Amino acid sequence: MEFIHRETSGRHHTHMEDMYQYDLLRMGDPKAVEEARKMFSSSLPGHVSDDPVRNYKYLFVASAALASRSAISGGMDTERAYNISDLYIQRMDNLKTVEEVKALHTDMIAFYTTEMAALDKAKVYSRPVTLCMDYIYHHLHEPIRVRDLAVHTGLNESYLSTLFKKETGTSISGYILSKRMEAAGNMLKFSDYTYAEISSILAFSSQSHFARVFKQQTGYTPKQYRDTYFKIATPQAMA
């Protein structure tokens, strides 16, 4: 390959050239989008397949991996960064042309960059509150009680509740509900789970309870929400 590149005057992007777009992304700088578009469409993106579409798909996967890790290093939640990457790669897998892959790549970089710009980097939560958030994220499928979080953090319930409200501006129960609503909205937009399945997955006592709470929080019934957003949903709707 080195010989062929020398003979054809070809080369790869340098590491510094390649990583500049991801440095901009990590900082939430909008210039990341144009830089990524330029780099992905240049004459030096890399040659890993003789089939043009497959070649760009492979490059897309590599870029998604770098974008997600750059976002994580900039403060994005690890699981969220990986889930965004997975979703974009799944969408990319169904594309048929080079131009479609390029357009989706630009959209992916724009989404990550917007997310990074929105991060409140000045806000640093204490270890107990961070432990609570992580626990809630990974246990939305089961009932979550304040006493479970107190045991998990090693604090008493009253102090933990006060600390959580002071740092986040919301109660523990309010935060749990907001995360369940966020998950429910994404499941309605991006999956074909039934309303009963979503209710069960997110540990609501019944489908009617889920529907009632969802309507109170969003102004939509689950059916109205899915009918409105399912067909036009994109990864950017995950915000």
C-alpha positions, 0 to 999 in steps of 0.5 A, a space after each residue: 500500500 505504501 508503494 502504491 500510494 507513492 506511485 500514485 501520489 496518494 496518501 492518507 490524512 495525517 493524524 493531526 488533519 484527521 483529528 482536528 474535526 473531532 477536537 472541534 466536535 468535543 468542544 462543541 464548535 460548529 466549525 466541526 461540521 464543515 471540517 468533517 464535511 470537507 475531510 469526508 469528501 476529500 480525495 484522501 479519505 482512505 481506500 478500504 473497499 473497491 466498492 465506492 458505497 461500501 468504502 464510505 460505509 466502512 469509513 463512516 463506522 470508523 468516524 462514528 467510533 471516533 466521534 463517540 469517543 471524542 464526545 465522551 472525552 468532552 463530558 457526554 454520558 458514555 452510554 448515550 454517546 455509544 447509543 447515538 453512534 449505534 443508531 447512526 450506524 444502523 441508519 447508514 447500513 440501509 443507505 444505497 449511495 455515496 451521497 446518502 452516506 456523506 449526508 448522514 455523516 454530516 448529520 451525525 457530526 452536527 448532532 454530536 457537536 450540538 450535544 457537546 455545545 449544550 453540555 453544561 461543562 461548568 456543572 459538576 455533580 457530587 459523587 453521590 448525585 452522580 451515582 444516583 443518576 447512573 443507578 437511575 439510568 440503568 434501572 429504569 426497567 424496575 421500580 426505583 425507591 429513594 431507599 435503594 439509592 440511599 443504600 447505593 450511595 451510603 447516605 441516609 434518605 433525607 440527606 440524599 434527597 436534599 443534596 439531589 434537589 440542591 444540585 439538580 434543581 429537581 427531586 429524585 422522583 421528578 428526575 426518575 419520571 423525566 428519564 422514564 418519559 424521555 425513554 418512553 418518547 424515544 421508544 415510541 419514535 424509534 421502535 415498534 414496541 406496543 404501548 403495553 410493552 413500553 409500560 412494562 419495560 419502564 416499570 409502570 403499574 399498568 398501561 393505563 397508568 403509563 398513558 395517563 402519566 405520559 399525557 400529563 407530562 407531554 400533552 400527548 397520548 402515547 398513540 398521538 405521540 407516535 402518530 406525530 413523530 414516528 415517521 419523521 424521527 431522526 437521531 436528532 430527536 433524541 435530544 
